[in-house]
Amino acid sequence: MRQRPQVVAQKRFLEHRAELESRDLPGRFEYIFSTNLWSSDESRSGAGSTLQETGTLRNSLPGLLHDIGTKTLLDIPCGDFHWLSDVDLGVSYVGADIVQTLVNENAARYASPQRQFLRLDLTRDLLPKADVVLCRDCLVHLSYSNISRAISNIKRSGATYLLMTNFLELEENRDIEDGDWRPLNFQRAPFHFDVPQISVLENCGEEGGAYSDKALCLWRTAEIPDQLFI
């Protein structure tokens, strides 16, 4: 099995575990944001949301959305909107996050007639209907039980496509506590997704390229299993 070094999010979770375990799901991510727990000087959303780490996606995402006929995009969680803020996506955009402070700051800085921001919990709140749900760098931080809730919620929303983070060469998935981190391969147990319709390798350079198989992958929500592993 491929051995990979810990990323910053894993190290910080272990250091702050006692504080995080005392909080509910929104509280955990509010703490992560307010303390800049993932230790990026550029983005409170962490190293994976810097301009360097998102260059490939910023170049390819508008064309991908156009090719599949996207009119409306739900980006959840949108984080601090740093890496997408200067990208012309060519769609009506809704950014949502579980952290109210982030939502308020994004709305003040970036809202426009074609761009709005909402406070939503992906695991339980009613989601606005969109052609595509973008869910990047999210489920890697959630327990299996909350991943199941999140994916079921996305399917209920009526979205046509789910576009999310997937590690193509990962051989085995594992469960974690909410707020920690690990890579996920949704084609492996316990998820058993089909081969994605589109995979965009991000050219991830974190930890010396140890996570170079990180991709943004597209599935039709209708083809995602209804009964998920729990």
MIDOSE-1310 file (N, C-alpha, C; in nm, 2 decimals, decimal comma, always signed):
residues 230
mrqr	+0,08/-0,12/+0,00/+0,00/+0,00/+0,00/+0,09/+0,13/+0,00; +0,05/+0,22/-0,08/+0,13/+0,35/-0,09/+0,13/+0,42/+0,04; +0,25/+0,45/+0,09/+0,26/+0,53/+0,22/+0,27/+0,68/+0,19; +0,19/+0,75/+0,26/+0,19/+0,90/+0,24/+0,21/+0,97/+0,37
pqvv	+0,28/+1,08/+0,37/+0,30/+1,16/+0,50/+0,17/+1,23/+0,54; +0,16/+1,26/+0,67/+0,05/+1,34/+0,72/+0,05/+1,48/+0,66; -0,07/+1,53/+0,63/-0,08/+1,67/+0,59/-0,11/+1,76/+0,72; -0,10/+1,89/+0,70/-0,12/+1,98/+0,81/-0,25/+1,96/+0,88
aqkr	-0,36/+1,94/+0,81/-0,49/+1,92/+0,87/-0,49/+1,80/+0,97; -0,42/+1,70/+0,94/-0,42/+1,58/+1,02/-0,34/+1,61/+1,15; -0,23/+1,68/+1,13/-0,14/+1,71/+1,25/-0,21/+1,81/+1,34; -0,28/+1,91/+1,29/-0,35/+2,00/+1,37/-0,47/+1,94/+1,44
fleh	-0,54/+1,85/+1,38/-0,65/+1,78/+1,44/-0,60/+1,71/+1,57; -0,49/+1,64/+1,56/-0,44/+1,56/+1,67/-0,40/+1,66/+1,78; -0,34/+1,77/+1,75/-0,29/+1,87/+1,85/-0,41/+1,93/+1,92; -0,53/+1,95/+1,85/-0,64/+2,02/+1,90/-0,76/+1,93/+1,93
rael	-0,74/+1,80/+1,93/-0,84/+1,70/+1,93/-0,94/+1,72/+2,05; -0,88/+1,75/+2,17/-0,97/+1,77/+2,29/-1,07/+1,88/+2,27; -1,02/+1,99/+2,22/-1,11/+2,11/+2,19/-1,21/+2,08/+2,09; -1,17/+2,01/+1,98/-1,26/+1,98/+1,87/-1,37/+1,88/+1,91
esrd	-1,33/+1,78/+1,99/-1,43/+1,68/+2,02/-1,54/+1,73/+2,11; -1,52/+1,85/+2,18/-1,62/+1,90/+2,26/-1,73/+1,98/+2,18; -1,71/+1,99/+2,05/-1,80/+2,08/+1,97/-1,88/+1,99/+1,87; -2,00/+2,05/+1,83/-2,08/+1,98/+1,73/-2,01/+2,01/+1,59
lpgr	-2,07/+1,97/+1,48/-2,01/+1,98/+1,35/-1,99/+2,13/+1,31; -2,09/+2,21/+1,32/-2,06/+2,36/+1,29/-1,96/+2,41/+1,38; -1,96/+2,38/+1,51/-1,86/+2,43/+1,60/-1,72/+2,39/+1,57; -1,70/+2,27/+1,52/-1,57/+2,22/+1,48/-1,51/+2,31/+1,37
feyi	-1,59/+2,34/+1,27/-1,54/+2,41/+1,15/-1,53/+2,56/+1,18; -1,62/+2,61/+1,27/-1,60/+2,75/+1,32/-1,47/+2,76/+1,39; -1,43/+2,67/+1,47/-1,30/+2,67/+1,55/-1,19/+2,66/+1,45; -1,20/+2,57/+1,35/-1,09/+2,56/+1,25/-1,07/+2,69/+1,17
fstn	-1,18/+2,76/+1,14/-1,17/+2,89/+1,07/-1,12/+3,00/+1,16; -1,17/+3,01/+1,28/-1,14/+3,12/+1,37/-0,99/+3,12/+1,41; -0,94/+3,00/+1,42/-0,80/+2,98/+1,47/-0,70/+2,96/+1,35; -0,75/+2,97/+1,23/-0,67/+2,93/+1,11/-0,59/+2,80/+1,14
lwss	-0,66/+2,70/+1,18/-0,60/+2,58/+1,23/-0,52/+2,51/+1,12; -0,56/+2,53/+0,99/-0,49/+2,46/+0,88/-0,36/+2,54/+0,84; -0,34/+2,65/+0,90/-0,21/+2,72/+0,90/-0,16/+2,77/+0,76; -0,25/+2,82/+0,68/-0,22/+2,88/+0,56/-0,22/+3,04/+0,57
desr	-0,12/+3,10/+0,53/-0,11/+3,25/+0,53/-0,20/+3,31/+0,42; -0,23/+3,23/+0,31/-0,30/+3,28/+0,20/-0,45/+3,26/+0,20; -0,49/+3,14/+0,26/-0,64/+3,11/+0,26/-0,67/+3,04/+0,39; -0,78/+3,08/+0,46/-0,82/+3,01/+0,58/-0,88/+2,87/+0,54
sgag	-0,90/+2,84/+0,42/-0,95/+2,71/+0,37/-0,83/+2,61/+0,36; -0,71/+2,66/+0,38/-0,60/+2,56/+0,39/-0,51/+2,57/+0,26; -0,40/+2,49/+0,27/-0,30/+2,49/+0,16/-0,36/+2,45/+0,02; -0,46/+2,36/+0,03/-0,52/+2,32/-0,10/-0,60/+2,42/-0,17
stlq	-0,62/+2,54/-0,11/-0,70/+2,65/-0,17/-0,62/+2,77/-0,21; -0,49/+2,75/-0,21/-0,40/+2,86/-0,25/-0,41/+2,87/-0,41; -0,36/+2,98/-0,46/-0,36/+2,99/-0,61/-0,27/+2,90/-0,67; -0,16/+2,86/-0,61/-0,06/+2,77/-0,67/-0,13/+2,63/-0,68
etgt	-0,20/+2,59/-0,58/-0,26/+2,45/-0,58/-0,38/+2,44/-0,66; -0,44/+2,55/-0,70/-0,57/+2,55/-0,78/-0,55/+2,60/-0,92; -0,43/+2,61/-0,96/-0,41/+2,67/-1,10/-0,47/+2,58/-1,21; -0,46/+2,45/-1,20/-0,52/+2,36/-1,30/-0,67/+2,37/-1,30
lrns	-0,73/+2,38/-1,18/-0,87/+2,38/-1,17/-0,93/+2,52/-1,22; -0,86/+2,63/-1,19/-0,91/+2,76/-1,23/-0,90/+2,77/-1,38; -0,81/+2,70/-1,44/-0,81/+2,70/-1,59/-0,91/+2,61/-1,66; -0,94/+2,50/-1,59/-1,02/+2,40/-1,66/-1,17/+2,40/-1,62
lpgl	-1,20/+2,45/-1,50/-1,34/+2,44/-1,45/-1,44/+2,52/-1,54; -1,41/+2,64/-1,58/-1,52/+2,70/-1,67/-1,55/+2,62/-1,79; -1,45/+2,56/-1,86/-1,48/+2,48/-1,98/-1,55/+2,36/-1,95; -1,52/+2,29/-1,83/-1,59/+2,17/-1,79/-1,74/+2,20/-1,77
lhdi	-1,76/+2,31/-1,69/-1,90/+2,35/-1,66/-1,98/+2,38/-1,79; -1,92/+2,44/-1,89/-1,98/+2,48/-2,01/-2,01/+2,35/-2,09; -1,92/+2,26/-2,09/-1,93/+2,14/-2,18/-2,05/+2,05/-2,13; -2,08/+2,05/-2,00/-2,19/+1,97/-1,95/-2,32/+2,05/-1,93
gtkt	-2,32/+2,17/-1,99/-2,44/+2,25/-2,00/-2,49/+2,32/-1,87; -2,39/+2,35/-1,78/-2,43/+2,41/-1,65/-2,48/+2,55/-1,66; -2,59/+2,57/-1,60/-2,65/+2,71/-1,58/-2,63/+2,76/-1,44; -2,65/+2,66/-1,34/-2,64/+2,70/-1,20/-2,54/+2,61/-1,13
lldi	-2,46/+2,66/-1,04/-2,36/+2,59/-0,96/-2,38/+2,61/-0,81; -2,39/+2,51/-0,73/-2,38/+2,52/-0,59/-2,24/+2,47/-0,54; -2,17/+2,56/-0,48/-2,03/+2,53/-0,43/-2,04/+2,52/-0,28; -2,04/+2,39/-0,23/-2,05/+2,37/-0,09/-1,95/+2,26/-0,04
pcgd	-1,86/+2,30/+0,05/-1,85/+2,43/+0,11/-1,76/+2,52/+0,03; -1,80/+2,65/+0,03/-1,72/+2,75/-0,05/-1,60/+2,80/+0,02; -1,59/+2,77/+0,15/-1,47/+2,83/+0,23/-1,47/+2,98/+0,22; -1,34/+3,03/+0,20/-1,33/+3,17/+0,19/-1,34/+3,23/+0,05
fhwl	-1,37/+3,14/-0,05/-1,39/+3,18/-0,19/-1,26/+3,23/-0,25; -1,15/+3,21/-0,19/-1,02/+3,27/-0,24/-0,99/+3,23/-0,38; -0,98/+3,10/-0,40/-0,93/+3,05/-0,53/-1,03/+3,07/-0,65; -1,15/+3,08/-0,62/-1,25/+3,10/-0,73/-1,29/+3,25/-0,75
sdvd	-1,24/+3,34/-0,66/-1,29/+3,47/-0,66/-1,26/+3,55/-0,79; -1,16/+3,51/-0,87/-1,13/+3,58/-0,99/-1,15/+3,50/-1,11; -1,23/+3,39/-1,10/-1,26/+3,30/-1,21/-1,40/+3,33/-1,27; -1,40/+3,35/-1,40/-1,53/+3,37/-1,46/-1,59/+3,24/-1,50
lgvs	-1,68/+3,19/-1,41/-1,73/+3,05/-1,43/-1,84/+3,05/-1,54; -1,90/+3,16/-1,57/-2,00/+3,17/-1,68/-2,13/+3,10/-1,64; -2,16/+3,10/-1,50/-2,28/+3,04/-1,45/-2,34/+3,12/-1,34; -2,46/+3,09/-1,30/-2,52/+3,15/-1,18/-2,46/+3,07/-1,06
yvga	-2,40/+3,14/-0,96/-2,32/+3,08/-0,86/-2,39/+3,10/-0,72; -2,40/+2,99/-0,64/-2,43/+2,99/-0,50/-2,32/+2,93/-0,42; -2,26/+3,00/-0,33/-2,16/+2,95/-0,24/-2,22/+2,93/-0,11; -2,20/+2,82/-0,05/-2,26/+2,79/+0,09/-2,15/+2,73/+0,18
divq	-2,16/+2,76/+0,31/-2,07/+2,71/+0,40/-2,14/+2,70/+0,54; -2,08/+2,61/+0,62/-2,14/+2,58/+0,75/-2,10/+2,69/+0,85; -1,99/+2,77/+0,82/-1,94/+2,88/+0,91/-2,00/+3,01/+0,87; -2,09/+3,06/+0,96/-2,16/+3,19/+0,93/-2,07/+3,30/+0,91
tlvn	-1,96/+3,31/+0,98/-1,87/+3,43/+0,97/-1,81/+3,43/+0,83; -1,77/+3,31/+0,77/-1,72/+3,30/+0,64/-1,83/+3,35/+0,54; -1,95/+3,31/+0,56/-2,06/+3,34/+0,46/-2,08/+3,50/+0,46; -2,08/+3,56/+0,58/-2,09/+3,70/+0,59/-1,98/+3,77/+0,52
enaa	-1,86/+3,73/+0,54/-1,74/+3,80/+0,48/-1,74/+3,78/+0,33; -1,78/+3,66/+0,28/-1,79/+3,64/+0,14/-1,89/+3,73/+0,07; -2,01/+3,73/+0,14/-2,12/+3,81/+0,09/-2,08/+3,96/+0,08; -2,01/+4,01/+0,18/-1,97/+4,15/+0,18/-1,86/+4,18/+0,07
ryas	-1,78/+4,08/+0,04/-1,67/+4,11/-0,05/-1,70/+4,07/-0,20; -1,78/+3,96/-0,22/-1,79/+3,90/-0,35/-1,94/+3,89/-0,41; -2,04/+3,92/-0,33/-2,17/+3,90/-0,38/-2,20/+3,99/-0,50; -2,28/+3,94/-0,59/-2,32/+4,01/-0,71/-2,46/+3,96/-0,76
pqrq	-2,52/+4,02/-0,87/-2,64/+3,96/-0,92/-2,63/+3,81/-0,96; -2,51/+3,77/-1,00/-2,49/+3,63/-1,04/-2,42/+3,54/-0,93; -2,40/+3,60/-0,81/-2,32/+3,53/-0,71/-2,38/+3,56/-0,57; -2,43/+3,46/-0,50/-2,48/+3,47/-0,37/-2,42/+3,37/-0,27
flrl	-2,42/+3,40/-0,14/-2,36/+3,32/-0,04/-2,47/+3,29/+0,07; -2,47/+3,16/+0,11/-2,57/+3,12/+0,21/-2,50/+3,04/+0,32; -2,56/+3,04/+0,44/-2,51/+2,95/+0,54/-2,59/+2,82/+0,54; -2,52/+2,71/+0,51/-2,59/+2,58/+0,50/-2,50/+2,47/+0,55
dltr	-2,56/+2,37/+0,62/-2,50/+2,25/+0,66/-2,52/+2,15/+0,56; -2,42/+2,10/+0,49/-2,44/+2,00/+0,38/-2,50/+1,88/+0,43; -2,48/+1,84/+0,55/-2,53/+1,71/+0,60/-2,68/+1,71/+0,64; -2,74/+1,83/+0,65/-2,88/+1,83/+0,70/-2,97/+1,94/+0,64
dllp	-2,92/+2,05/+0,59/-3,01/+2,15/+0,55/-3,06/+2,13/+0,40; -3,18/+2,18/+0,38/-3,23/+2,18/+0,24/-3,14/+2,26/+0,15; -3,10/+2,20/+0,04/-3,00/+2,26/-0,05/-3,08/+2,32/-0,17; -3,04/+2,44/-0,22/-3,10/+2,49/-0,34/-3,07/+2,41/-0,46
kadv	-3,16/+2,39/-0,55/-3,14/+2,31/-0,66/-3,04/+2,37/-0,76; -2,95/+2,30/-0,81/-2,85/+2,35/-0,90/-2,82/+2,23/-1,00; -2,77/+2,27/-1,12/-2,73/+2,17/-1,22/-2,61/+2,09/-1,17; -2,52/+2,16/-1,10/-2,39/+2,09/-1,05/-2,37/+2,13/-0,91
vlcr	-2,34/+2,03/-0,82/-2,29/+2,06/-0,69/-2,14/+2,04/-0,69; -2,06/+2,14/-0,66/-1,92/+2,13/-0,64/-1,89/+2,11/-0,49; -1,82/+2,00/-0,46/-1,80/+1,97/-0,32/-1,65/+1,93/-0,31; -1,56/+2,03/-0,32/-1,42/+2,01/-0,32/-1,36/+2,02/-0,17
dclv	-1,27/+1,92/-0,14/-1,20/+1,93/-0,02/-1,30/+1,93/+0,10; -1,41/+1,86/+0,10/-1,50/+1,86/+0,21/-1,52/+1,72/+0,27; -1,56/+1,62/+0,20/-1,59/+1,49/+0,25/-1,47/+1,43/+0,31; -1,35/+1,47/+0,27/-1,23/+1,42/+0,33/-1,21/+1,45/+0,47
hlsy	-1,29/+1,55/+0,52/-1,29/+1,59/+0,66/-1,40/+1,54/+0,74; -1,49/+1,45/+0,68/-1,61/+1,41/+0,75/-1,60/+1,26/+0,78; -1,67/+1,22/+0,89/-1,69/+1,08/+0,92/-1,78/+1,01/+0,82; -1,77/+0,87/+0,81/-1,86/+0,80/+0,72/-2,00/+0,84/+0,74
snis	-2,05/+0,85/+0,86/-2,19/+0,87/+0,88/-2,23/+1,01/+0,82; -2,15/+1,11/+0,84/-2,18/+1,24/+0,78/-2,16/+1,25/+0,63; -2,06/+1,17/+0,58/-2,05/+1,16/+0,43/-2,18/+1,10/+0,37; -2,24/+1,00/+0,44/-2,36/+0,94/+0,39/-2,47/+1,04/+0,39
rais	-2,48/+1,12/+0,50/-2,59/+1,22/+0,51/-2,57/+1,33/+0,40; -2,44/+1,37/+0,38/-2,42/+1,47/+0,28/-2,45/+1,43/+0,14; -2,41/+1,31/+0,10/-2,44/+1,26/-0,03/-2,58/+1,24/-0,05; -2,65/+1,18/+0,05/-2,80/+1,16/+0,03/-2,87/+1,30/+0,02
nikr	-2,82/+1,40/+0,09/-2,88/+1,53/+0,08/-2,85/+1,59/-0,06; -2,74/+1,57/-0,11/-2,71/+1,62/-0,25/-2,80/+1,55/-0,35; -2,82/+1,42/-0,34/-2,91/+1,35/-0,43/-3,06/+1,41/-0,42; -3,10/+1,43/-0,29/-3,24/+1,49/-0,27/-3,25/+1,63/-0,33
sgat	-3,15/+1,70/-0,35/-3,16/+1,84/-0,40/-3,20/+1,85/-0,54; -3,19/+1,74/-0,62/-3,22/+1,74/-0,76/-3,11/+1,78/-0,85; -2,99/+1,80/-0,80/-2,88/+1,83/-0,89/-2,85/+1,72/-0,99; -2,81/+1,76/-1,11/-2,78/+1,66/-1,21/-2,65/+1,59/-1,19
yllm	-2,55/+1,68/-1,15/-2,41/+1,63/-1,13/-2,35/+1,66/-0,99; -2,26/+1,57/-0,95/-2,18/+1,60/-0,83/-2,03/+1,60/-0,88; -1,96/+1,71/-0,85/-1,82/+1,73/-0,88/-1,74/+1,74/-0,75; -1,66/+1,64/-0,72/-1,60/+1,64/-0,59/-1,46/+1,57/-0,59
tnfl	-1,39/+1,60/-0,48/-1,25/+1,55/-0,46/-1,25/+1,40/-0,45; -1,15/+1,34/-0,53/-1,13/+1,19/-0,53/-0,99/+1,16/-0,55; -0,93/+1,07/-0,48/-0,79/+1,03/-0,49/-0,79/+0,90/-0,57; -0,75/+0,91/-0,69/-0,77/+0,80/-0,79/-0,69/+0,67/-0,76
elee	-0,57/+0,69/-0,69/-0,49/+0,57/-0,67/-0,49/+0,52/-0,53; -0,58/+0,57/-0,44/-0,60/+0,52/-0,31/-0,66/+0,38/-0,31; -0,60/+0,29/-0,24/-0,64/+0,15/-0,24/-0,74/+0,12/-0,13; -0,74/+0,19/-0,02/-0,83/+0,16/+0,09/-0,88/+0,28/+0,16
nrdi	-1,00/+0,29/+0,19/-1,06/+0,41/+0,26/-1,06/+0,37/+0,41; -1,07/+0,48/+0,50/-1,09/+0,46/+0,64/-1,18/+0,57/+0,70; -1,24/+0,54/+0,81/-1,33/+0,63/+0,88/-1,24/+0,72/+0,97; -1,29/+0,84/+0,99/-1,23/+0,94/+1,08/-1,33/+1,01/+1,17
edgd	-1,29/+1,09/+1,26/-1,37/+1,18/+1,33/-1,39/+1,31/+1,25; -1,51/+1,37/+1,27/-1,53/+1,49/+1,19/-1,43/+1,60/+1,23; -1,38/+1,66/+1,12/-1,28/+1,77/+1,14/-1,14/+1,72/+1,12; -1,11/+1,59/+1,12/-0,98/+1,53/+1,08/-0,97/+1,53/+0,93
wrpl	-0,88/+1,46/+0,88/-0,86/+1,45/+0,73/-0,80/+1,32/+0,69; -0,84/+1,27/+0,58/-0,77/+1,16/+0,51/-0,82/+1,16/+0,36; -0,74/+1,10/+0,27/-0,79/+1,10/+0,13/-0,90/+0,99/+0,12; -0,98/+1,01/+0,01/-1,09/+0,91/-0,01/-1,09/+0,88/-0,16
nfqr	-1,12/+0,75/-0,19/-1,14/+0,71/-0,33/-1,28/+0,65/-0,33; -1,37/+0,72/-0,40/-1,51/+0,68/-0,39/-1,55/+0,56/-0,48; -1,45/+0,51/-0,56/-1,47/+0,39/-0,63/-1,44/+0,27/-0,54; -1,38/+0,29/-0,43/-1,35/+0,18/-0,34/-1,46/+0,17/-0,23
apfh	-1,45/+0,05/-0,16/-1,54/+0,03/-0,04/-1,51/+0,14/+0,06; -1,62/+0,19/+0,13/-1,75/+0,14/+0,13/-1,85/+0,21/+0,04; -1,79/+0,29/-0,06/-1,88/+0,38/-0,14/-1,92/+0,31/-0,27; -1,82/+0,25/-0,34/-1,85/+0,17/-0,46/-1,92/+0,25/-0,58
fdvp	-1,87/+0,38/-0,59/-1,92/+0,46/-0,71/-1,86/+0,40/-0,84; -1,93/+0,42/-0,95/-1,89/+0,38/-1,08/-1,77/+0,47/-1,12; -1,70/+0,44/-1,23/-1,60/+0,53/-1,28/-1,66/+0,66/-1,31; -1,59/+0,77/-1,27/-1,64/+0,90/-1,29/-1,65/+0,94/-1,44
qisv	-1,75/+1,02/-1,48/-1,76/+1,06/-1,62/-1,65/+1,15/-1,66; -1,59/+1,23/-1,57/-1,48/+1,32/-1,60/-1,39/+1,32/-1,48; -1,26/+1,32/-1,50/-1,16/+1,33/-1,39/-1,06/+1,44/-1,43; -1,04/+1,54/-1,34/-0,95/+1,64/-1,37/-0,84/+1,63/-1,26
lenc	-0,72/+1,59/-1,30/-0,61/+1,58/-1,20/-0,57/+1,73/-1,16; -0,56/+1,75/-1,03/-0,53/+1,89/-0,99/-0,38/+1,92/-0,99; -0,29/+1,82/-1,02/-0,15/+1,84/-1,01/-0,11/+1,89/-0,87; -0,16/+1,82/-0,77/-0,14/+1,86/-0,63/+0,01/+1,84/-0,59
geeg	+0,06/+1,95/-0,54/+0,20/+1,94/-0,50/+0,22/+1,93/-0,35; +0,12/+1,92/-0,27/+0,13/+1,91/-0,12/+0,21/+1,79/-0,08; +0,29/+1,81/+0,02/+0,37/+1,70/+0,08/+0,46/+1,64/-0,02; +0,52/+1,73/-0,11/+0,62/+1,68/-0,20/+0,56/+1,59/-0,31
gays	+0,43/+1,61/-0,34/+0,37/+1,53/-0,45/+0,31/+1,40/-0,40; +0,31/+1,38/-0,27/+0,26/+1,25/-0,22/+0,11/+1,23/-0,25; +0,04/+1,34/-0,28/-0,10/+1,33/-0,31/-0,13/+1,37/-0,46; -0,04/+1,34/-0,55/-0,05/+1,38/-0,69/-0,17/+1,31/-0,76
dkal	-0,23/+1,21/-0,70/-0,35/+1,15/-0,76/-0,48/+1,22/-0,72; -0,47/+1,33/-0,66/-0,59/+1,41/-0,62/-0,66/+1,46/-0,75; -0,79/+1,44/-0,76/-0,86/+1,49/-0,88/-1,00/+1,54/-0,84; -1,05/+1,62/-0,93/-1,19/+1,66/-0,91/-1,27/+1,58/-1,01
clwr	-1,36/+1,50/-0,96/-1,43/+1,40/-1,05/-1,58/+1,42/-1,05; -1,64/+1,39/-1,17/-1,78/+1,42/-1,20/-1,86/+1,29/-1,21; -1,97/+1,29/-1,13/-2,07/+1,18/-1,15/-2,21/+1,24/-1,17; -2,29/+1,17/-1,24/-2,43/+1,20/-1,24/-2,49/+1,15/-1,10
taei	-2,57/+1,24/-1,04/-2,62/+1,20/-0,91/-2,72/+1,08/-0,92; -2,78/+1,07/-1,03/-2,87/+0,95/-1,05/-2,80/+0,82/-1,05; -2,67/+0,82/-1,07/-2,59/+0,70/-1,08/-2,52/+0,67/-0,95; -2,53/+0,76/-0,85/-2,47/+0,73/-0,72/-2,56/+0,64/-0,64
pdql	-2,51/+0,54/-0,57/-2,60/+0,44/-0,50/-2,69/+0,51/-0,40; -2,81/+0,46/-0,40/-2,91/+0,52/-0,30/-2,88/+0,48/-0,16; -2,84/+0,36/-0,14/-2,81/+0,31/-0,01/-2,66/+0,31/+0,01; -2,61/+0,40/+0,10/-2,47/+0,42/+0,12/-2,42/+0,35/+0,25
fi	-2,36/+0,24/+0,24/-2,27/+0,18/+0,34/-2,31/+0,19/+0,49; -2,42/+0,24/+0,53/-2,45/+0,25/+0,67/-2,59/+0,20/+0,69
